[in-house]
Amino acid sequence: MQKTRLLIAFDSLLRVGSVTQAAEDVGIQTSAMSRVLSELRKIYDDELFIRTGQGMRPTPLAESLRLRVRALAHEASELLFPTSDRNQTPSAAEENEWQHPTVLPMPPLASSREPKLDVSPTPETLSRKISEIDHRASPAKRLAKYIAVACPGPGKSRPLTQREAKDCFDIILNGLAHEIQIGALLMTIQHRGITAPELAGFIEAVRKSIITNTPSGIQPDLDWPAYISANWRHAPWFIHSARLLAEAGHKILLHGYFGNGPHSGKLELAMNDCAIPVCTTLENASQVLNTSNIAYAPLGAISPQMQGLLDLYHLVETRLPVHYVSHLVNPLNAKSIILGAAQLSKRDLYRDVAHLLKYQNATIVGSVRDFAQIAPQKTTPLYRICNGQSLDTIAPGNRMIADAPPRHIFTQREHWQAVWTGSATDEMAENIITYTTAAALISLPQHSDVPFETALSHAQILWRDRNRAMSK
């Protein structure tokens, strides 16, 4: 049995690349997972994982074992825990009920065909060529310079400054970059790991591209990005949390992206189920918030070019630095932001970037996914900025919360709606909603000094009284 536990722990380490996350994944203490890793290293006589700026990376030996460990661990989990989460796995029919195309289909990615690019300068000429390229050079030449600065490899390259990254992404957003340049730059930065100044520069470029088209007037209380993997097949409980805040009088802007496949419109479908307006332009979103308290904007309404850049995932089957950009764009300059980060390294990165962008209030939820939704059975760290100052908060877990019950009558989508209306009872879902609402409440400047437990009590009252609010 002990060896089986080691196998399951090894599989979790390979999947998440973090001792802390792997410990949460299998339900043990971080210190215990560290001991497991030490034991695995003794068994294989190999380091197995090496620490990098992007977390732990498997050694060649560990990588060679990945598929075998995954298969054996999955089979062991099925045999040892045959009822775990089985009732909550969506059937094919339930997945199809979310199948709905996005209202903003994928635009073609704008690019430029620069005919004369020095793609491989010699070392002798590199320094001279780079020094000759300044702000007066053509966009393609300037971008080539940034690639030459960032891409040559260890000892020969350096990260871009925030100003360089902004100019670099300006060129890409305006469709003036050659597609090979886009791929070379993004893949290199992804492999090396994006820095806070680089990400801040990219975000500044996006904000610059939309501010000229953004109407003045309404300022949301809370910006709530929801950029979700198209492989995620669960109910979006966080939307109900946003609804509770809106009913309490706070203005909430949700914006997001769900890929470009058959489920690309899942978030839009969910918003329609909740009577949350889906806005195809930021001007429309601003108008909606002037008359109501909540609106949703697909990414294409903020930046069609960013939407095209995210779709590059299908060409490389890996996330790129652009996947981190949209979370902190804050398109309507909300007073505060709440977002999620699954990886430990990204939580610190996002907060550092928020400081560079001079955001005064933000909360990065230590979530299991890259959007703000709390798993209430586990302790959840909240990496916050309150009035410009960093502050860490803990959302305590409650292991006594009952698991979600089997859905004998409702489909997943029907169950998601029925929990809100009270037609279905689901203690786990209700706690996901109220815990997430509490995290959002303390993200607001006027509640930034409220203890999480107090905010949770407030959220529970909002949940209890939601039908009264709906009937008004």
RARADA-V839980 format. One record per backbone hydrogen bond with DSSP energy under -0.5 kcal/mol. CO is the residue of the C=O (numbers start at 1). NH is the residue of the N-H. E is the energy in kcal/mol with one decimal. If there is no record, write none. Layout:
BEGIN
((CO;NH;E) (CO;NH;E))
END
This chain:
BEGIN
((1;5;-2.1) (2;6;-1.9) (3;7;-2.0) (4;8;-2.3) (5;9;-2.6) (6;10;-2.5) (7;11;-2.2) (8;12;-2.0) (9;13;-2.4) (10;14;-2.1) (11;15;-1.9) (12;16;-2.6) (13;17;-2.0) (17;56;-2.2) (18;22;-2.4) (19;23;-2.2) (20;24;-2.0) (21;25;-2.4) (22;26;-2.0) (23;27;-1.0) (23;28;-2.5) (29;33;-2.0) (30;34;-2.2) (31;35;-1.7) (32;36;-2.1) (33;37;-2.5) (34;38;-2.0) (35;39;-2.2) (36;40;-2.6) (37;41;-2.4) (38;42;-1.6) (39;43;-2.2) (40;44;-2.4) (41;45;-1.2) (41;46;-1.2) (47;49;-2.7) (48;59;-2.5) (50;57;-3.0) (52;55;-1.7) (55;52;-2.9) (57;50;-3.0) (59;63;-2.8) (60;64;-1.9) (61;65;-1.0) (62;65;-0.7) (62;66;-0.6) (63;66;-0.9) (65;69;-2.8) (66;70;-2.7) (67;71;-2.3) (68;72;-2.4) (69;73;-2.9) (70;74;-2.3) (71;75;-2.0) (72;76;-2.6) (73;77;-2.6) (74;78;-2.2) (75;79;-2.0) (76;80;-2.9) (77;81;-2.8) (81;84;-1.1) (83;86;-1.0) (83;87;-0.6) (85;88;-0.6) (86;89;-1.2) (88;90;-0.6) (91;95;-2.4) (92;96;-1.9) (93;97;-1.1) (94;98;-0.6) (95;98;-1.1) (96;99;-1.4) (98;100;-0.6) (100;265;-2.7) (103;105;-0.6) (112;114;-0.9) (113;115;-0.5) (115;117;-0.6) (117;119;-1.4) (122;125;-0.7) (122;126;-1.5) (123;127;-0.7) (125;129;-2.8) (126;130;-2.6) (127;131;-2.2) (128;132;-1.4) (129;133;-0.8) (130;133;-1.0) (132;134;-0.8) (134;137;-2.0) (138;142;-2.5) (139;143;-2.6) (140;144;-2.1) (141;145;-2.0) (142;146;-2.0) (143;147;-2.3) (144;148;-2.4) (145;149;-1.9) (146;150;-2.3) (147;151;-2.5) (148;152;-0.6) (149;158;-1.9) (153;156;-2.1) (153;157;-0.9) (161;165;-2.8) (162;166;-2.1) (163;167;-2.2) (164;168;-2.8) (165;169;-2.5) (166;170;-2.3) (167;171;-1.9) (168;172;-1.5) (169;173;-3.0) (170;174;-1.9) (171;176;-2.4) (172;175;-1.6) (177;112;-2.3) (178;182;-2.0) (179;183;-2.1) (180;184;-2.7) (181;185;-2.7) (182;186;-2.4) (183;187;-2.3) (184;188;-1.7) (185;189;-2.4) (186;190;-2.3) (187;191;-2.3) (188;192;-2.3) (189;193;-2.8) (195;199;-2.4) (196;200;-2.7) (197;201;-2.3) (198;202;-2.3) (199;203;-2.5) (200;204;-2.4) (201;205;-1.9) (202;206;-1.9) (203;207;-2.8) (204;208;-2.5) (205;209;-1.9) (206;210;-1.3) (207;211;-2.2) (208;212;-0.8) (210;213;-1.0) (210;214;-0.7) (211;214;-0.8) (213;215;-0.5) (216;218;-0.5) (220;335;-2.1) (221;336;-0.6) (222;253;-2.4) (223;338;-2.2) (224;255;-1.5) (225;372;-0.6) (226;228;-0.8) (226;257;-1.5) (229;232;-1.9) (235;237;-1.8) (236;239;-1.3) (237;240;-1.1) (237;241;-1.1) (238;242;-2.1) (239;243;-2.0) (240;244;-2.0) (241;245;-1.8) (242;246;-2.2) (243;247;-2.6) (244;248;-1.3) (245;250;-2.2) (246;249;-1.6) (250;252;-0.6) (251;221;-1.8) (251;222;-1.9) (252;254;-0.6) (252;295;-1.7) (253;224;-3.0) (254;297;-2.3) (255;226;-2.9) (256;299;-2.2) (257;228;-2.2) (259;258;-0.6) (261;264;-1.8) (262;100;-0.9) (263;266;-2.4) (265;269;-2.8) (266;270;-2.4) (267;271;-2.5) (268;272;-2.2) (269;273;-2.0) (270;274;-1.4) (271;276;-3.0) (272;275;-1.2) (275;277;-0.6) (277;279;-0.6) (277;296;-2.4) (279;298;-0.6) (281;285;-1.9) (282;286;-2.6) (283;287;-2.2) (284;288;-2.5) (285;289;-2.3) (286;290;-1.2) (287;291;-0.8) (288;291;-1.0) (288;292;-2.3) (293;252;-3.1) (294;277;-0.5) (295;254;-2.9) (296;279;-3.4) (297;256;-1.3) (298;301;-2.0) (298;302;-0.6) (299;302;-1.7) (299;303;-2.8) (301;282;-0.7) (303;307;-1.8) (304;308;-2.0) (305;309;-2.1) (306;310;-2.3) (307;311;-1.2) (309;312;-1.5) (310;313;-1.6) (311;314;-1.3) (312;315;-1.8) (312;316;-1.2) (313;317;-3.1) (320;323;-2.2) (321;324;-1.8) (321;325;-0.5) (322;325;-0.7) (322;326;-0.8) (325;328;-1.4) (326;329;-1.1) (330;333;-1.9) (336;223;-2.6) (337;363;-2.2) (338;225;-0.6) (339;365;-3.3) (343;347;-1.2) (344;348;-1.3) (345;349;-1.8) (346;350;-3.0) (347;351;-1.7) (348;352;-2.5) (349;353;-2.5) (350;354;-2.6) (351;355;-2.0) (352;356;-2.0) (353;357;-2.2) (354;359;-2.6) (355;358;-1.4) (360;388;-2.8) (361;337;-0.8) (362;385;-2.9) (363;339;-2.5) (363;365;-0.7) (364;383;-2.7) (365;341;-2.3) (365;367;-2.7) (369;371;-1.0) (370;227;-0.5) (371;373;-1.1) (374;376;-0.8) (375;378;-1.6) (376;398;-2.3) (379;381;-0.5) (380;395;-3.1) (381;366;-2.8) (381;383;-0.5) (382;384;-0.8) (382;393;-2.4) (383;364;-2.8) (384;391;-2.5) (385;362;-1.8) (385;387;-0.6) (386;389;-1.7) (389;386;-3.1) (391;384;-2.5) (393;382;-3.2) (394;396;-0.8) (395;380;-2.7) (398;401;-1.4) (406;408;-1.1) (411;415;-2.9) (412;416;-2.6) (413;417;-1.8) (414;418;-2.8) (415;419;-2.3) (416;420;-0.9) (417;421;-1.8) (418;422;-1.4) (418;423;-1.5) (418;424;-1.4) (426;430;-2.5) (427;431;-2.0) (428;432;-2.3) (429;433;-2.2) (430;434;-2.4) (431;435;-2.7) (432;436;-2.0) (433;437;-2.3) (434;438;-2.3) (435;439;-2.0) (436;440;-2.0) (437;441;-2.4) (438;442;-2.0) (440;443;-0.7) (440;444;-0.7) (441;444;-1.3) (444;447;-1.9) (445;448;-1.1) (447;450;-1.8) (451;455;-2.2) (452;456;-2.6) (453;457;-1.9) (454;458;-2.1) (455;459;-2.5) (456;460;-2.4) (457;461;-1.7) (458;462;-2.3) (459;463;-2.3) (460;464;-2.4) (461;465;-2.4) (463;466;-1.1) (465;469;-1.9) (466;470;-2.4) (467;471;-1.6) (468;472;-0.7) (469;472;-0.6))
END
